[in-house]
Amino acid sequence: MAVVGAAVPEGDELSVPTRAARPRKDTAGMMKIIALEEHLATGEVLDVWHALPPGRQDDSLEIFDQPRIEECLVDLAAERIRSMDDVGVDVQVLSLTTPGLGNLDAPTAVSLARSTNDLIAETVAARPDRFEGFATLPTPDPEEAASELHRAVDTLGLKGAMIFGRTGEYNMDHPGFHPLYDAAAELRVPLYIHPQLPRRAVRDAYYSGLGKEVELAFAGPGIGWHYETGIQLLRLILSGTLDRHPDLQFILGHWGEVVLFYLERMESLDSTIKLDRPLRDYFRQNVSYTPSGILRQTYLQRTIETVGVERVMFSTDYPFQYAGDGGARAFLERAELTPADRELIAHGNWERLLAH
C-alpha cells in the first residue's frame, strides 16, 4: 500500500527513505533543526498490535504495512541518521507511532510503555547529539500513565509525551484522565496529540460506502484523523481542562489539525461557554503547532498570522513523509522569515518550551 497523505516541498517528489542517503555535510555554523514528530516502533509493540483480534486491531496499521516503512520505524541507528542527514534534520524527538497503546488492555499497555520508554532513553543516551524523546503512555490506566510520565521525565530524561487522542471510547476530557494532566502540569512538560482513526460509529456514518482503501484513507490521513484530533483539543478547552491547568502545554501537528484554520468561526462559542479566557487565547497560549511534513509555505504563513511565530515548531513525520535532498531544511530556508524567526521555528521555540 502506498504512503497516503504525503506532502513535500513544492516541486519535490515524495520518496521513502532509501539506503542511498547522502553523507552528512559539514553543519558548522548552520541553523540547527529539531523535528518533533519522528516515529518509531518496536518489534514487541508491532507483535502485540498485529496479534489483536479483528475487532480491536487498528486499521491504521495498514498505512505502514510495507516492508520499507516498517524497517524505518524499527531502525534507531545508522539508517535513521543517514535519512536525517538527507532531509537536513539535526535532531529527532523520537516517539511511538500511531495507534499508540490506547487500544490495549491496561496491564499490556503498562508493560509496553515501560519497555518502549527504556528503549527511547537508551537511544538518546547513545546519541544525545541526534535524538531526544517523547514518552509513550499507557492511557488505558490513567494513574499508571501519570506514574510513567514521571518516571520517563524524572528518571529517563524524556521531554514530554506523545498521546493519541481518545482512549477507546473515552475522549481526552474525561475526568478519568485528570491524573495524567496533573502530572504533565506538575512536570511542566508538553503533550503532543497525535491523530488516530475516529470511532467505528463515526467511520460508519461519515466515511463508509466507498471501498476499503478509499474509506481508510478518507477516515485516516485524508481528513478523518485531523478532524478527530482537532475535536479532542477543542473538548479539552471547552470542558475547562485548561482552566484547571492554565499552564498546561499541548502540541498539534498538521498545522493545527484543521481547527486552527477555522478559529475565527469557532470564536462564536465565546458567547455560549463560560471559560476563564476567550477561545483564541487557549490556541495562542497553550498550544504549539508543527507541519508534520506538510511543507507548504501558505500553511506556515497562515499559522504565524493566527497564533504568532513563537507558537510554531518543526516536524517531518518520519518515515511516512520524506523530503529528501535537504527538502526539510530548504523549506525553512526558503520561507519569508527573518533570520531570528527562522531560528525560533527550527529549534528556539522547542528549547524555550522545555525551559518553561
Residue pairs with C-beta under 8 A, 6 or more apart in sequence:
1 62
1 63
1 65
1 66
1 213
3 14
3 16
3 63
3 64
3 66
3 69
3 320
3 321
4 63
4 217
4 220
4 221
4 222
5 217
5 220
5 221
5 222
5 320
5 321
6 14
6 293
6 320
6 321
6 322
7 14
7 293
7 294
7 295
7 296
7 321
8 14
8 293
8 295
8 321
8 322
8 323
8 327
9 295
9 323
9 327
9 330
9 331
9 334
10 296
10 297
12 323
12 324
12 325
12 327
14 321
14 322
15 322
15 324
16 68
16 69
16 72
16 319
16 322
17 68
17 72
17 79
17 83
17 86
17 318
17 319
17 322
17 324
19 79
19 82
21 82
21 83
21 85
21 86
21 324
22 82
22 85
22 86
22 325
23 82
23 85
24 81
24 82
24 85
25 85
27 90
31 329
31 332
31 333
31 342
31 343
31 346
31 347
32 90
32 91
32 346
32 347
33 88
33 89
33 90
33 91
33 314
33 328
33 329
33 332
33 346
33 347
34 89
34 90
34 91
34 92
34 93
34 132
34 313
34 314
34 346
34 347
34 350
34 351
35 84
35 89
35 91
35 92
35 93
35 314
35 315
35 316
35 318
35 328
36 93
36 134
36 192
36 251
36 290
36 313
36 314
36 315
36 350
37 93
37 95
37 192
37 194
37 253
37 290
37 292
37 293
37 315
37 316
37 317
37 318
38 89
38 92
38 93
38 94
38 95
38 315
38 316
38 317
38 318
39 73
39 94
39 95
39 96
39 97
39 98
39 317
39 318
39 319
39 320
40 73
40 74
40 76
40 94
40 95
40 96
40 97
40 120
41 70
41 73
41 74
41 96
41 97
42 74
42 96
42 115
42 116
42 119
43 74
44 112
44 115
44 116
45 96
45 101
45 112
45 116
46 70
46 74
48 104
48 108
48 112
49 57
49 58
49 61
49 99
50 57
50 61
52 58
52 103
52 104
56 103
58 98
58 99
58 103
58 196
58 197
59 197
59 216
59 220
60 98
60 99
60 196
60 197
60 216
60 220
61 99
62 216
63 216
63 220
63 221
63 320
64 70
64 73
64 97
64 320
69 319
69 320
71 79
72 79
72 80
72 83
72 318
72 319
73 97
73 319
76 94
76 119
76 123
76 131
80 92
80 318
81 127
81 130
83 318
83 319
83 322
84 90
84 92
84 130
84 318
86 324
86 325
86 326
87 316
87 318
87 322
87 323
87 324
87 326
87 327
87 328
87 329
88 326
88 327
88 328
88 329
88 330
89 316
89 318
89 328
89 329
90 130
90 347
91 129
91 130
91 131
91 132
91 347
92 130
92 131
92 132
92 318
93 131
93 132
93 133
93 134
93 159
93 350
94 120
94 123
94 124
94 131
94 132
94 133
94 134
95 120
95 133
95 134
95 136
95 162
95 192
95 194
96 116
96 136
96 162
98 164
98 194
98 195
98 196
99 164
99 196
99 197
100 136
100 139
100 162
100 163
100 164
100 194
100 196
101 108
101 109
101 112
101 113
101 136
101 137
101 138
101 139
101 140
102 109
102 139
102 140
102 164
102 165
102 166
102 167
102 168
102 196
103 168
104 112
104 138
104 140
105 140
106 138
106 140
106 141
106 144
109 138
109 139
109 140
109 141
109 144
110 138
110 141
110 144
110 148
112 136
112 138
113 135
113 136
113 137
113 138
113 144
113 145
113 148
114 148
114 151
116 136
117 133
117 135
117 136
117 148
117 151
117 152
117 156
117 158
118 156
120 133
120 134
120 135
120 136
120 156
120 158
121 133
121 152
121 156
121 157
121 158
123 131
123 133
124 131
124 132
124 133
124 157
124 158
132 158
132 159
133 156
133 157
133 158
133 159
134 158
134 159
134 160
134 161
134 162
134 192
135 148
135 149
135 152
135 153
135 156
135 158
135 160
135 161
135 162
136 161
136 162
137 145
137 148
137 149
137 161
137 163
137 180
138 144
138 145
138 148
139 145
139 163
139 164
139 167
139 177
139 180
140 167
140 168
142 176
142 177
142 178
142 179
142 180
143 179
145 177
145 179
145 180
145 183
146 179
146 180
146 182
146 183
147 183
149 161
149 180
149 183
149 184
149 187
149 189
150 183
150 187
152 158
152 161
153 159
153 160
153 187
153 189
154 187
159 189
159 190
159 354
160 184
160 189
160 190
160 191
160 192
161 184
161 189
161 191
161 192
162 191
162 192
162 194
163 172
163 180
163 191
163 192
163 193
163 194
164 193
164 194
164 195
164 196
165 172
165 193
165 194
165 195
165 196
165 228
165 229
165 232
166 172
166 196
166 199
166 228
166 232
167 177
169 199
170 176
170 177
171 232
171 235
172 193
172 232
172 233
172 235
172 236
172 241
173 232
173 235
173 236
173 238
173 239
173 241
178 244
181 241
181 244
181 245
181 248
182 245
184 190
184 191
184 245
184 248
184 249
185 245
185 247
185 248
188 247
188 249
188 356
189 249
189 354
190 249
190 250
190 251
190 288
190 353
191 248
191 249
191 250
191 251
192 250
192 251
192 252
192 253
193 229
193 232
193 233
193 250
193 251
193 252
193 257
194 229
194 253
195 220
195 221
195 225
195 226
195 228
195 229
195 253
195 254
195 257
196 225
196 228
196 229
197 203
197 219
197 220
197 224
197 225
197 228
198 206
198 207
198 219
198 224
198 225
198 227
198 228
202 224
202 228
203 215
203 219
203 224
206 219
206 224
207 215
207 218
207 219
207 224
208 215
209 215
210 218
218 224
219 225
223 258
226 254
226 257
226 258
227 257
227 258
229 252
229 254
229 257
230 252
230 256
230 257
230 258
230 259
230 260
231 259
233 250
233 252
233 257
233 259
233 287
234 259
234 266
236 242
236 250
237 275
237 279
237 282
237 286
238 269
238 273
238 275
240 275
241 248
242 248
242 282
242 286
243 275
243 276
243 277
246 276
246 286
247 286
247 356
248 286
249 286
249 287
249 288
249 353
249 356
250 286
250 287
250 288
251 287
251 288
251 289
251 290
251 313
252 260
252 287
252 288
252 289
252 290
253 289
253 290
253 291
253 292
253 315
253 317
254 291
254 292
254 294
255 261
255 289
255 290
255 291
255 292
255 294
255 299
255 300
255 302
255 303
256 283
256 287
256 289
256 303
256 306
259 266
260 283
260 289
260 303
260 306
260 307
261 302
261 306
263 279
263 280
263 283
263 306
266 279
267 278
267 279
267 280
269 279
270 278
270 279
273 279
275 282
277 285
283 306
283 307
284 307
284 308
284 311
287 307
287 311
288 311
288 312
288 313
288 349
288 353
289 303
289 307
289 311
289 312
289 313
290 312
290 313
290 314
290 315
291 299
291 300
291 314
291 315
291 316
291 331
292 315
292 316
292 317
292 321
293 315
293 316
293 317
293 318
293 320
293 321
293 322
293 323
294 321
295 323
295 327
295 328
295 331
297 331
297 334
297 335
297 336
300 312
300 335
301 336
303 311
303 312
304 312
309 337
309 341
309 344
309 345
309 349
310 344
310 349
310 352
311 349
312 344
312 345
312 349
313 345
313 349
313 350
313 353
314 328
314 332
314 345
314 346
314 347
314 350
316 322
316 323
316 328
323 330
323 331
332 342
332 345
332 346
333 342
335 342
335 345
337 345
